[in-house]
Amino acid sequence: MSQIRQILDMNAFDASTGGEGAVKRRLDNLGAASVLFYREPIEMVAAKGAWMEARDGTRYLDFYNNVPSVGHSHPEVVAAVSAQVAKLNTNTRYLVEIVDDYLEALKTKLHGQLSNVVMTCSGSEANDLAIRVARAVSGKTGVIVTETAYHGNTALVTEVSPSALKRSPLPDHVVTVPAPGAAAYGDDIANGFRAAVVAAMETLETRGHGTAAFLADSIFSSDGIFADPAGFLLPAVRAVQEDGGLYIADEVQPGFGRTGDAFWGYERHGIAPDIVTMGKPMGNGFPMAGMAARPEHLAAFCEDVGYFNTFGGNPVAAAAGLAVLRVIAEEGLQGNALRVGAHLKAGLSEVAAGSDRVTEVRGAGLFLGVDLGAEDGSGAPDAGYTVQVIDRMRAAGVLIGAAGRFGATLKVRPPLCLNMAEADRFIEAFAGAVKG
């Protein structure tokens, strides 16, 4: 039986072993809260495009993190941030033109009912606020998430992030459903997933909470990446909305063109969310996030407590966000994600066809999941082997991480500027790693 893995344990340095030099310095400073990648942590000194450079001069192709979505150190984002921080940086209690320029540009990407945007500094803050709004609107308190979801690390959002919990059980007001894959629902994922969500709603009703929100990231990143068939998510969302609950679309991972065929992950499913949360790729590394909601929903929440975020929506963040939107459009990065992502998926599928250890390749655009299985050919998830593959790819100069319920899924999410040659380099490194 494969062991369930917490998100922070995947591909992580074991701090209990201690360390020397820069590692010891980090552990001394952060203590038990320190999270470093790899059994032998890397000290990074520079990055550009899809590449990162370590202290020892080694260059790594970065397939690990979706924060620098338009490319590490993108010159247009750097220039925009530099110019604005040299001019003015303050909070949203003042009128600053670039802040509203950004909000209006962002809103053109959202459906019309989501005409209010509250800016925050992190996806955690955005999801925290979204749950509070959903509770104010619905008059209920229950939340439905998937079994290995991760939505952030405030006290409220940690409660709805099963993959972050090491010992504590889920609170009574949170009910999980299995990730939307064939393993749980067979060939009819849409109706199977809807039935699971309806059953979760009934459980919350029995417990006296009712359903305030169904909170899901539409690529189901931490669950192991589940993208297809497009549209499968809609029946479950409709069931929640018909019962008076809200659908919160967590677009921190799949948003801003990453899936290729849509700007937002939820658009692939034909959904009109009640709330959209976003973060990581918004500023290409500059800390910014946000929550988009209907005016009447936000007003219902603000009747009670209101909301203000000192750094959320500052002019420098707005400059970074505007630059990201420009770059995505000017460089055709959504289309690039579709084309290069399809090439990457085809190449990985070809490797899978020749390996008993690669059990499935799935995903959309430049967000793919690759399942790795046991040596006996049973298809059982093999987290230990996944760690070996990750380390072999690092040795080949490629950074990659793990996801999924058992930590046996490679999470493939390079910068959107990835080119065909870089995709081929990843495929080559992966092929070598699973043969090693």
C-alpha positions in Angstrom: 0.0 0.0 0.0 1.5 3.3 -1.1 1.9 5.9 1.7 0.1 9.3 1.4 2.6 12.1 1.1 2.3 15.7 2.4 3.1 18.4 -0.1 6.1 19.8 1.8 7.7 16.3 2.1 7.9 15.9 -1.7 11.4 16.4 -3.2 12.5 18.0 0.1 15.8 18.2 1.9 15.7 16.4 5.3 16.5 19.1 7.7 17.0 16.6 10.5 20.3 15.6 8.9 21.7 19.0 9.6 24.0 20.7 7.1 27.1 22.8 6.4 27.8 26.2 4.9 24.8 27.9 3.2 22.5 25.0 4.3 23.5 25.4 8.0 23.0 29.1 7.7 19.5 28.6 6.4 18.6 26.1 9.0 19.9 28.3 11.8 17.8 31.1 10.5 14.5 29.4 9.7 14.6 26.3 11.9 11.8 23.8 11.5 10.0 26.1 9.0 12.9 25.7 6.5 11.9 24.0 3.2 14.6 23.3 0.7 14.4 21.3 -2.5 16.5 18.2 -3.1 18.5 15.9 -0.9 21.5 18.2 -1.7 20.1 21.8 -1.8 21.1 24.1 -4.6 22.4 27.6 -4.0 21.0 29.7 -6.9 22.6 33.0 -8.0 20.9 34.0 -11.3 18.2 33.1 -13.7 16.9 34.0 -17.2 14.2 32.7 -19.4 13.7 29.0 -18.6 17.2 28.6 -17.0 18.6 29.0 -13.5 22.3 29.2 -12.5 23.8 27.8 -9.3 26.7 29.1 -7.3 29.0 26.5 -8.8 28.2 27.6 -12.3 25.8 24.7 -13.2 22.9 25.8 -15.4 19.6 24.1 -14.9 16.5 24.0 -17.1 13.7 25.0 -14.8 10.6 22.8 -15.1 9.9 23.2 -11.4 8.1 26.3 -10.7 5.3 28.4 -12.3 6.1 31.7 -10.5 8.3 33.2 -13.3 5.6 32.3 -15.8 6.8 34.6 -18.7 10.4 33.7 -17.9 13.0 34.4 -15.2 14.1 38.0 -15.0 12.0 39.0 -18.0 13.4 42.4 -19.1 10.0 44.1 -19.6 8.9 43.1 -16.1 12.2 44.2 -14.7 12.0 47.5 -16.4 8.4 48.2 -15.3 9.1 47.3 -11.7 12.3 49.3 -11.6 10.7 52.4 -13.1 7.7 52.3 -10.8 9.6 51.7 -7.5 11.8 54.7 -8.4 8.7 56.8 -8.8 6.1 55.9 -6.3 5.1 52.9 -4.1 2.2 53.3 -1.7 -1.1 51.6 -0.7 -4.6 51.6 -2.2 -5.9 54.4 0.1 -4.5 56.8 -2.5 -5.5 57.1 -6.1 -2.7 55.9 -8.3 -3.4 55.6 -12.0 -1.4 52.5 -12.8 -3.3 50.5 -10.1 -6.6 51.1 -11.9 -5.0 50.6 -15.3 -3.9 47.1 -14.1 -7.3 46.2 -12.6 -9.1 47.2 -15.7 -6.7 45.3 -17.9 -7.1 42.2 -15.7 -10.9 42.4 -15.7 -10.9 42.2 -19.5 -9.7 38.6 -19.0 -12.6 37.7 -16.6 -16.3 37.2 -17.3 -18.3 40.4 -16.8 -20.0 39.6 -13.5 -16.6 39.5 -11.7 -16.2 43.3 -11.8 -14.6 43.8 -8.4 -11.0 42.8 -7.7 -9.3 42.8 -4.3 -5.6 42.7 -4.4 -3.5 40.8 -1.9 0.1 39.7 -1.6 -0.3 35.9 -1.8 -2.6 33.2 -3.1 -3.1 32.2 0.5 -4.6 35.6 1.4 -6.8 35.5 -1.7 -8.2 32.1 -0.9 -8.7 33.1 2.7 -10.7 36.1 1.7 -12.6 34.1 -0.9 -13.8 31.6 1.7 -14.9 34.4 4.0 -16.9 36.0 1.2 -18.5 32.7 0.3 -19.6 32.2 3.9 -21.0 35.7 4.1 -23.0 35.2 0.8 -24.3 31.7 1.4 -24.9 31.9 5.2 -23.2 28.5 5.4 -19.8 27.4 6.6 -18.9 24.1 4.9 -16.2 23.8 2.2 -15.5 20.9 -0.3 -12.0 20.3 -1.6 -10.2 17.4 -3.3 -8.3 14.8 -1.2 -4.8 16.2 -1.8 -5.7 19.8 -2.4 -3.4 22.7 -1.5 -4.8 26.2 -1.3 -2.4 28.1 1.0 -1.1 28.5 4.5 -3.2 30.9 6.5 -5.0 29.3 9.5 -8.3 29.2 7.5 -6.9 28.0 4.2 -4.6 25.4 5.8 -7.9 23.8 7.1 -8.9 23.2 3.4 -5.5 22.1 2.3 -5.3 18.3 3.1 -1.9 17.9 1.5 -0.4 20.4 4.0 -1.6 18.6 7.1 0.8 16.2 8.7 -1.1 15.0 11.8 -4.2 17.1 12.3 -7.4 15.7 11.0 -9.6 17.9 8.7 -12.1 20.0 10.7 -15.7 19.1 10.7 -16.7 21.7 8.2 -14.4 20.4 5.5 -15.2 17.4 3.3 -13.0 16.0 0.6 -13.7 14.2 -2.7 -11.3 12.0 -4.7 -9.4 13.7 -7.5 -11.2 13.6 -10.9 -9.4 10.8 -12.5 -10.3 7.4 -14.0 -8.9 5.6 -10.9 -11.8 7.0 -8.9 -14.5 7.5 -11.5 -13.9 5.2 -14.4 -14.8 6.4 -17.9 -17.5 8.9 -16.7 -15.5 11.4 -14.8 -18.0 14.2 -15.1 -20.9 12.4 -13.6 -18.8 10.5 -11.1 -17.2 13.7 -9.8 -20.5 15.4 -9.6 -21.9 12.5 -7.6 -19.0 12.7 -5.2 -19.5 16.5 -4.7 -23.2 16.0 -4.1 -22.5 13.3 -1.5 -20.0 15.8 0.2 -22.7 18.4 0.2 -25.1 16.0 1.9 -22.5 15.2 4.5 -22.0 18.9 5.2 -25.7 19.4 5.5 -26.0 16.4 7.9 -23.2 18.0 10.0 -25.1 21.2 10.2 -22.7 23.3 8.1 -24.2 23.3 4.7 -22.0 24.1 1.7 -20.6 27.6 1.5 -18.1 26.8 -1.3 -16.5 24.2 -3.5 -12.9 25.3 -3.8 -10.9 23.8 -6.6 -7.9 24.5 -8.8 -9.1 23.6 -12.3 -5.9 21.7 -13.1 -5.9 19.8 -9.8 -2.2 20.4 -9.4 -1.5 19.0 -6.0 -3.7 16.0 -6.7 -1.5 15.0 -9.6 -2.7 17.1 -12.5 -6.2 16.2 -13.9 -7.2 18.2 -17.0 -9.4 16.0 -19.2 -11.9 15.7 -20.6 -12.5 19.4 -20.9 -15.9 20.2 -19.4 -15.9 17.5 -16.7 -15.9 20.0 -13.9 -19.1 21.9 -15.0 -21.8 19.4 -13.6 -20.2 19.4 -10.1 -20.0 23.2 -10.1 -23.6 23.6 -11.2 -24.8 21.2 -8.4 -23.0 23.4 -5.8 -24.4 26.7 -7.3 -27.9 25.3 -7.5 -27.7 24.5 -3.8 -26.7 28.1 -2.9 -23.0 27.5 -2.6 -20.2 29.3 -4.5 -17.6 27.9 -6.8 -14.2 29.4 -6.0 -11.9 28.9 -8.9 -8.3 28.8 -7.6 -6.3 29.9 -10.6 -3.0 30.4 -8.8 -1.6 27.4 -10.7 -3.5 27.0 -14.0 -4.2 30.7 -14.7 -2.6 33.3 -17.1 -2.4 31.1 -20.2 -0.7 28.1 -18.8 -3.1 25.5 -20.2 -2.7 26.9 -23.7 -6.3 26.5 -24.9 -7.6 29.0 -22.4 -6.4 32.0 -20.4 -7.9 30.5 -17.2 -8.2 26.9 -16.4 -11.9 27.1 -15.6 -12.6 28.3 -19.1 -11.7 24.9 -20.4 -14.7 23.6 -18.5 -17.2 26.2 -19.6 -17.6 27.5 -16.1 -18.6 31.0 -14.8 -17.1 30.9 -11.3 -18.6 32.9 -8.5 -15.1 33.9 -7.3 -11.6 33.6 -9.0 -8.4 33.7 -6.9 -5.0 34.2 -8.5 -1.4 34.6 -7.5 2.1 33.3 -8.3 2.3 34.1 -12.0 0.6 37.4 -11.8 3.8 39.4 -11.2 6.4 36.9 -12.6 7.9 36.6 -9.2 6.9 40.0 -7.7 4.6 39.1 -4.7 1.1 39.8 -5.8 -2.3 38.0 -5.8 -5.9 38.8 -6.0 -9.6 37.8 -5.7 -12.2 38.7 -8.3 -15.8 38.6 -7.2 -19.3 40.0 -8.0 -19.9 43.4 -6.5 -23.0 42.2 -4.6 -20.9 39.3 -3.1 -18.1 41.6 -2.0 -20.6 44.1 -0.6 -22.3 41.3 1.5 -18.9 40.5 3.1 -18.0 44.1 3.7 -21.2 44.8 5.5 -19.7 42.9 8.4 -15.9 43.4 8.5 -14.6 44.9 5.3 -11.0 44.3 4.0 -7.8 46.2 3.6 -4.3 44.9 2.6 -1.4 47.3 3.2 0.8 46.0 0.4 -1.9 44.4 -1.8 -2.4 46.4 -5.0 0.6 48.6 -4.5 1.8 50.5 -7.6 4.9 48.4 -8.1 2.8 45.2 -8.1 0.4 46.8 -10.6 3.4 47.7 -12.8 4.6 44.1 -12.7 1.1 42.7 -13.4 0.6 45.0 -16.4 4.0 44.0 -17.8 3.1 40.3 -17.4 -0.2 40.8 -19.3 1.6 42.7 -22.1 4.3 40.0 -22.4 1.8 37.2 -22.6 0.0 39.0 -25.4 3.0 40.4 -27.3 5.0 37.2 -27.2 2.0 34.9 -27.8 2.8 32.9 -24.7 -0.7 31.3 -24.4 -0.3 30.0 -28.0 3.2 28.9 -27.2 2.0 27.0 -24.2 -0.5 25.2 -26.5 2.1 24.3 -29.2 5.1 23.5 -27.1 2.9 21.8 -24.5 1.5 19.5 -27.2 5.0 18.7 -28.4 6.2 18.0 -24.9 3.2 15.8 -24.1 3.7 13.8 -27.3 7.3 13.3 -26.5 6.7 12.2 -22.9 3.9 9.8 -24.1 6.4 8.2 -26.5 8.8 7.6 -23.7 6.0 6.2 -21.6 5.1 3.8 -24.3 8.5 2.2 -24.0 8.7 2.2 -20.2 6.8 0.0 -17.7 7.7 2.6 -15.0 5.8 5.5 -16.7 2.2 4.7 -16.2 0.4 7.8 -17.5 1.0 11.3 -19.0 -1.8 13.8 -18.7 -2.4 17.6 -18.6 -3.0 20.6 -20.8 -0.6 23.1 -22.3 2.5 23.6 -20.2 1.1 21.9 -17.2 1.5 18.1 -17.3 1.6 15.3 -14.8 3.6 12.1 -15.3 2.8 9.1 -13.1 5.7 6.8 -12.2 5.0 3.2 -11.1 6.5 0.2 -9.4 9.1 -2.1 -10.9 6.7 -5.1 -10.9 4.6 -3.5 -13.6 1.5 -3.3 -11.3 1.2 0.4 -11.9 1.2 1.1 -8.2 2.6 4.6 -7.5 6.2 4.5 -6.5 7.4 7.6 -4.6 10.8 6.2 -4.0 11.4 5.7 -7.7 10.0 9.2 -8.4 12.7 10.6 -6.1 15.4 8.7 -8.0 14.1 10.1 -11.3 14.0 13.6 -9.9 17.6 13.3 -8.8 18.7 11.8 -12.1 17.1 14.7 -13.9 18.9 17.1 -11.7 22.2 15.4 -12.5 21.2 16.0 -16.2 20.7 19.7 -15.5 16.9 19.7 -15.3 14.8 20.8 -12.3 11.5 19.0 -11.7 9.2 18.3 -8.7 6.6 15.8 -7.5 2.9 16.0 -6.7 -0.1 13.7 -6.2 -1.6 11.8 -3.3 1.5 9.5 -3.1 4.2 11.8 -4.3 4.6 9.7 -7.5 3.7 12.2 -10.1 6.2 14.5 -11.8 4.7 18.0 -11.9 5.8 19.5 -15.3 5.3 23.3 -15.4 8.1 25.3 -17.1 8.0 29.0 -17.9 5.6 29.8 -20.8 8.5 31.0 -22.9 9.8 27.5 -23.3 10.9 26.7 -26.8 10.9 23.4 -28.7 14.6 22.8 -28.2 14.2 23.2 -24.5 11.2 20.9 -24.5 13.3 18.3 -26.4 16.1 18.6 -23.8 13.6 17.8 -21.1 12.2 14.8 -23.0 15.8 13.5 -23.5 16.6 14.0 -19.8 13.4 12.2 -18.8 14.0 9.3 -21.1 17.5 8.9 -19.7 16.2 9.1 -16.1 13.6 6.4 -16.4 16.1 4.1 -18.2 18.8 4.7 -15.5 
